[in-house]
Amino acid sequence: MRITKTAATLLLGGVATAMLMGPAMALDAQAFVDRIAEVYKTVGYEFKFGAATLDGDTITVDGGTVSMAPSAGAAMESMTFDTEVTFSGVVENADGSYTAESVTIPDVDTDFAEEPTGHLTLSDIRVDGFYLPAGNPVPSTGILQLFESFSTGPLSITREGEEVISFESMTSESTFNPSFATTELADLASTFSISGIAIDLATVGEEDPSAGAIIEALGLTSIAGDVSMDMAWSMADGHMSVNEFSFDFADVGAIDITAEITGFTPAVLDQMYAMQASMGGSTPTEEQAQAQMMQGMALMQGVSIISASVRYDDASLAGKLLDFFAAQSGADRATFVEGLKAMLPMMLAESGIPALNDIVVPPVSAFLDDPKSLEVKVAPPSPTSLLVLMAAAANPAGLITALGLAVEANTAAE
């Protein structure tokens, strides 16, 4: 069983449990689950639910199945959920929308693979504040408010009884202005985190001996860390700031992605959803493909990049990689590094972009000599639309200037 397959199962399971968390109405439980299916079809999922029962303002749904909607353009086998989902404090609003105070799902304890045996446990699954917006098509401002917070307790995935992936908790929280579950959304802020991640890569060698040997040589048979994200988004001008999106693994390294764009408004999202729905999951004709390309270019005209960066902070991985490949080549690390540094200008020359030499060679050489951090940044002189950047790509040297591309090594994190 590949780790990637296990991780995909985890992610799909997390998405699916979230999908089952929709609000209900106190008048008609079936109408409520029908609305869940309608809303989530907009974001690419198809749901079929078991019996829905009503008790006061609480609705209980007896499991269901989830798959990717054809318009999502991706394949996914249907996944069946036998667990009972409880929606508490359900209200149907005058505009046809629904809210629920909380949604709870019993702890998951199930096998998901036979050869080899895969088992998953996940506890304390909960949503506080859930919203099913009215409207058809579902407005993007409603899609952005599907829940206020989602959390779980510990997760454990085992392979033949041995734990291969686990985490302590996962949380996602959003705040909305002027308030949650409103048709007049002005801005939002969101955070997401997975804490206490532990991954056992010792079994990779059973399916890929060469990869397993590298993992063992690098001392990566067991890694631990955290994932976190923080972002803010204004609806009026589509100004989105991804302040942090980090993957931090102890004694290995950390990657942090940041970005700032403007023009990514709800109107742009609505057009994207409409384009997705128009595809219908079938292969488009040449005329349809051209029309979709023109629509996509029109969307890119309105979205501009302000800045973006990808930063890597080393905590031993880079040094281990240099030692490993130096040993593979039969040289000591210092000699191997000097060889890499000598090759850099020749490799960049093949790109046909002389300007890259001054931008890339000094910082990458400094990083190879003393691996601490390496960061790639783009910061156009002024916000520049994605369409303009695509046009500038015809002249790579001009694209570098348009992007304000910079590479930095061994600098302090801001």
C-alpha positions in Angstrom: 0.0 0.0 0.0 1.6 3.2 -1.1 1.8 6.1 1.4 0.3 8.4 -1.4 -2.7 6.1 -1.6 -3.1 6.2 2.2 -2.9 9.9 2.2 -5.4 10.2 -0.6 -7.8 8.0 1.4 -7.4 10.2 4.4 -8.0 13.4 2.4 -11.1 12.0 0.7 -12.4 10.7 4.0 -11.9 14.2 5.5 -13.7 15.8 2.5 -16.5 13.3 2.7 -17.1 13.8 6.4 -17.2 17.5 5.8 -19.7 17.0 3.0 -22.0 15.1 5.2 -22.3 18.1 7.5 -25.0 20.2 6.1 -27.8 22.0 7.9 -31.3 20.8 8.0 -34.8 22.3 8.3 -37.2 21.5 11.0 -40.1 21.0 8.5 -38.8 18.5 5.9 -35.7 16.4 6.5 -35.7 15.1 2.9 -35.8 18.6 1.5 -32.8 19.3 3.7 -30.6 16.4 2.4 -31.7 17.3 -1.2 -30.3 20.8 -0.6 -27.0 19.4 0.7 -26.6 17.4 -2.6 -27.5 20.4 -4.7 -25.1 22.8 -2.9 -22.1 20.4 -2.9 -22.6 19.5 -6.6 -21.5 23.1 -7.2 -18.1 22.4 -5.8 -17.7 19.0 -7.5 -19.3 16.3 -5.3 -22.3 14.1 -5.8 -24.1 12.8 -2.7 -26.8 10.2 -2.1 -28.0 9.9 1.4 -29.7 7.3 3.6 -32.9 7.9 5.5 -33.2 11.3 7.1 -35.3 11.6 10.3 -36.5 14.7 12.1 -36.8 15.2 15.9 -37.6 18.8 16.8 -34.8 20.9 15.4 -32.4 17.9 15.1 -32.0 15.9 11.9 -30.2 12.5 11.7 -28.9 11.2 8.4 -28.2 7.4 8.2 -25.0 7.5 6.1 -24.7 7.9 2.3 -22.3 7.8 -0.6 -20.1 10.4 -2.2 -18.4 10.6 -5.6 -17.0 13.3 -7.9 -19.5 15.1 -10.0 -18.9 14.6 -13.8 -18.5 18.4 -14.1 -15.5 18.3 -11.7 -13.5 16.6 -14.4 -11.8 14.1 -12.0 -12.5 10.4 -11.4 -13.2 9.1 -7.9 -14.8 5.8 -6.9 -18.0 6.1 -4.8 -17.3 6.0 -1.1 -20.0 4.7 1.2 -20.5 6.0 4.7 -22.5 3.9 7.1 -22.1 6.2 10.1 -25.0 8.3 11.4 -24.6 12.1 11.1 -26.5 14.4 13.5 -27.4 18.0 12.6 -28.4 20.0 15.7 -30.2 23.4 16.0 -31.4 23.3 12.4 -33.3 26.3 11.0 -34.8 26.9 7.6 -34.6 30.6 6.7 -37.1 32.6 4.8 -34.9 32.8 1.7 -34.7 29.0 1.5 -31.3 28.7 3.1 -30.5 26.5 6.1 -28.3 26.8 9.1 -27.3 24.4 11.8 -25.7 25.1 15.2 -23.5 22.0 15.1 -22.9 18.8 13.2 -21.4 15.7 14.8 -20.2 12.3 13.4 -19.5 9.3 15.5 -15.8 8.2 15.7 -14.6 6.4 12.6 -13.1 2.9 13.1 -12.9 1.0 9.8 -10.9 -1.1 7.4 -10.4 0.6 4.0 -8.1 -1.9 2.2 -7.6 -5.7 2.2 -4.2 -6.4 0.7 -2.4 -5.3 2.7 -4.9 -4.6 5.5 -5.5 -0.9 5.9 -7.3 0.5 9.0 -8.4 4.0 9.8 -9.6 5.6 13.1 -10.6 9.2 13.5 -12.3 10.7 16.6 -14.1 13.9 17.8 -15.4 15.0 14.4 -17.4 18.2 14.7 -18.6 21.2 12.8 -19.9 24.3 14.6 -21.9 26.7 12.5 -23.0 25.3 9.1 -24.7 27.0 6.2 -26.5 25.8 3.1 -27.1 28.9 0.9 -30.2 29.4 -1.2 -30.2 30.1 -4.9 -29.7 28.1 -8.1 -27.0 28.3 -9.2 -25.5 28.5 -5.7 -23.8 31.9 -5.3 -20.0 31.8 -4.6 -20.5 34.0 -1.5 -22.6 31.2 -0.1 -20.1 28.5 -1.0 -17.4 30.5 0.9 -19.5 30.3 4.1 -20.4 26.6 4.3 -19.1 26.3 7.9 -17.5 28.4 10.6 -15.3 25.7 12.2 -14.4 22.1 11.6 -12.3 20.0 13.9 -11.2 16.5 14.6 -9.3 14.7 17.3 -6.6 12.1 16.6 -6.3 10.2 13.4 -4.5 6.9 12.9 -3.9 4.9 9.8 -2.3 1.4 10.1 -0.9 -1.0 7.6 -1.0 -4.7 8.7 -1.4 -3.4 12.3 1.5 -1.0 12.1 0.8 2.8 12.3 2.0 4.6 9.1 0.2 8.0 9.4 -1.2 9.8 12.4 -2.0 13.3 13.6 -3.2 14.7 16.9 -5.8 17.1 15.6 -7.1 19.0 12.6 -8.9 22.4 12.7 -10.3 24.9 10.3 -11.9 28.1 11.4 -13.3 31.1 9.5 -14.6 34.5 10.6 -17.0 36.5 8.3 -17.8 40.2 8.0 -20.5 41.4 8.6 -21.6 38.0 10.0 -21.8 34.3 9.2 -24.5 33.0 6.8 -25.2 36.3 5.1 -25.8 37.1 1.5 -23.8 40.3 1.9 -20.4 38.9 2.6 -17.8 41.6 2.7 -14.6 39.8 3.8 -13.4 36.7 5.5 -10.4 35.3 7.4 -9.5 31.6 7.7 -7.0 29.4 9.4 -6.3 25.8 9.0 -3.9 23.4 10.9 -3.0 19.8 11.2 -0.9 19.3 14.4 1.2 16.4 15.5 1.7 14.7 12.2 3.7 11.5 12.3 4.6 9.5 9.1 6.4 6.2 9.1 8.1 5.7 5.7 9.9 2.5 6.7 7.6 0.3 4.6 8.1 2.3 1.3 11.0 -0.1 0.5 8.6 -3.0 0.3 7.1 -1.6 -2.9 9.9 0.5 -4.2 13.3 -0.8 -2.9 15.3 2.0 -4.5 13.2 4.7 -2.9 13.3 2.8 0.4 17.1 2.7 0.3 17.3 6.5 -0.3 14.8 7.2 2.5 16.8 5.0 4.9 20.1 6.6 3.9 18.6 10.1 4.5 17.3 9.1 7.9 13.7 9.8 6.8 12.0 6.6 7.9 10.1 8.5 10.5 9.1 12.2 10.2 7.0 14.5 12.3 5.6 17.9 11.9 2.7 20.3 11.4 0.8 22.0 8.6 -0.7 25.5 9.0 -2.4 28.1 6.8 -3.6 31.7 7.4 -5.4 33.8 4.8 -7.7 36.8 4.4 -10.0 37.7 1.5 -11.9 40.9 0.7 -14.9 40.4 -1.6 -15.2 44.0 -3.1 -11.8 44.0 -4.8 -10.9 40.3 -4.6 -7.8 41.1 -2.6 -6.6 37.7 -1.2 -3.6 37.4 1.1 -2.2 34.0 1.9 -0.1 35.0 4.9 1.2 31.5 5.6 0.8 28.1 4.1 3.6 26.1 5.8 4.7 22.5 6.0 7.2 22.2 8.9 8.8 18.9 9.7 11.2 18.6 12.6 14.8 17.8 11.8 14.0 17.9 8.1 12.9 21.3 6.9 10.1 23.7 6.4 8.4 25.1 3.3 6.3 28.2 3.5 4.2 29.6 0.7 2.8 33.1 0.7 0.8 35.0 -2.0 -1.1 38.2 -2.5 -3.5 38.7 -5.5 -6.3 41.1 -6.3 -9.3 40.9 -8.6 -10.3 37.4 -7.4 -13.9 38.5 -6.7 -17.1 36.4 -6.1 -18.0 37.3 -9.7 -14.9 35.5 -10.9 -15.7 32.5 -8.8 -19.2 32.4 -10.1 -17.9 32.3 -13.7 -15.5 29.5 -12.8 -18.3 27.4 -11.3 -20.4 28.1 -14.4 -17.5 27.0 -16.7 -17.1 23.8 -14.7 -20.8 23.1 -14.8 -20.9 23.7 -18.6 -18.2 21.1 -19.2 -20.6 18.4 -17.9 -17.7 15.9 -17.5 -17.5 15.1 -21.2 -14.6 15.8 -23.5 -15.3 19.2 -25.1 -15.4 19.7 -28.9 -12.7 21.9 -30.5 -15.2 24.8 -30.6 -16.1 24.3 -27.0 -12.5 24.1 -26.0 -11.7 27.3 -27.8 -14.7 29.0 -26.1 -13.5 27.8 -22.7 -10.0 29.1 -23.4 -11.4 32.5 -24.3 -13.5 32.5 -21.1 -10.4 31.6 -19.1 -8.4 34.3 -20.6 -11.1 36.8 -19.8 -11.1 35.7 -16.2 -7.3 36.0 -16.0 -7.5 39.6 -17.3 -9.2 40.6 -14.1 -7.0 38.7 -11.6 -3.6 40.4 -10.8 -0.7 39.2 -8.8 0.8 41.5 -6.2 3.5 39.2 -4.8 4.2 35.5 -4.1 7.0 33.6 -2.5 8.2 30.0 -1.8 10.7 29.7 1.1 12.6 26.6 2.3 14.3 26.6 5.7 16.6 23.7 6.1 16.8 21.6 9.3 19.2 18.9 7.9 17.6 17.6 4.7 19.7 19.6 2.3 22.9 18.7 4.0 21.9 15.0 4.0 21.0 15.1 0.3 24.4 16.7 -0.5 26.2 14.0 1.5 24.2 11.3 -0.1 24.7 12.3 -3.7 28.4 13.1 -3.0 28.9 9.6 -1.7 27.0 8.2 -4.8 29.4 10.1 -7.1 32.5 8.9 -5.1 33.5 12.4 -4.0 33.6 14.2 -0.7 30.9 16.8 -0.1 33.1 19.9 -0.7 34.2 18.6 -4.1 30.7 17.6 -5.0 29.3 21.1 -4.1 32.0 22.8 -6.1 31.1 20.7 -9.1 27.4 21.6 -8.7 28.3 25.3 -8.5 30.4 25.0 -11.7 27.5 23.4 -13.5 24.9 26.0 -12.6 25.9 28.6 -15.2 26.0 26.0 -17.9 22.5 24.6 -16.9 21.0 28.1 -16.9 22.6 29.0 -20.3 20.5 26.2 -21.8 17.4 28.2 -20.9 18.5 31.0 -23.3 17.8 33.6 -20.6 21.1 35.3 -19.6 19.4 37.4 -16.9 18.8 34.2 -14.9 22.5 33.8 -14.3 22.8 36.9 -12.0 19.5 36.1 -10.3 20.1 32.4 -9.6 23.8 31.6 -9.4 24.9 33.7 -6.4 22.1 32.7 -3.9 22.0 29.0 -5.0 25.8 28.8 -4.7 25.6 30.4 -1.2 22.9 27.9 -0.2 25.0 24.9 -1.4 27.9 26.1 0.6 25.9 26.6 3.7 22.3 25.3 3.5 20.1 27.4 5.7 17.3 28.9 3.6 16.4 29.4 -0.1 13.5 31.7 -1.2 12.0 32.4 -4.6 10.0 35.6 -4.8 8.0 37.5 -7.4 6.9 41.1 -6.9 5.9 42.9 -10.0 6.5 46.7 -10.0 2.7 47.1 -9.9 -0.1 44.5 -9.7 0.0 42.7 -13.0 -2.8 40.6 -14.5 -2.2 36.9 -15.2 -3.1 37.5 -18.8 -0.4 40.1 -19.2 2.1 37.7 -17.6 1.1 35.0 -20.1 1.7 37.4 -22.9 5.1 38.3 -21.4 6.1 34.6 -21.3 6.7 34.9 -25.1 9.8 36.9 -24.1 11.3 35.1 -21.0 13.7 37.9 -20.2 10.8 40.3 -20.2 8.8 38.0 -18.0 11.5 38.1 -15.4 11.3 41.8 -15.3 7.5 41.8 -15.3 7.4 39.4 -12.4 10.1 41.1 -10.4 11.7 37.7 -9.9 14.3 37.4 -7.1 16.1 34.5 -5.4 17.6 34.8 -1.9 19.6 32.5 0.2 20.3 32.2 4.0 18.2 35.2 5.0 16.2 35.6 8.2 12.5 34.8 7.9 10.3 37.9 7.9 
